Amino acid sequence: MPTVHLLIKGKVQGVSYRFSTREIAGKLSITGWVKNTAEGHVEAMATGNEEALQRFIAWCRKGPRGALVTDVVITPQQETPFKGFLITR
């Protein structure tokens, strides 16, 4: 299954972005992790089937209520298996 790295920019901290990301990942059977960055962005790594990943990415471009996403930088990665979807620091 494909793996992607996402760097989500905009007003994405302080709006429950990470928690909402974990919730949507669970619904889509996406595994990986999400965390805040020191620069004020949110960073994520996600593995799943192509259709689920595309839906996950589409959600990340919008985010939860209160978020204002200005850019999502997507970088394909070598397939990486994860156990579940974690919020990291």
ABEGO torsion letter per residue (X at the ends): XBBBBBBBBEBABGAGAAAAAAAAAAAAGBBEBBBBBAAGBBBBBBBBBAAAAAAAAAAAAAEBBGBBBABBBBBBBBBBBBBEBBBBX
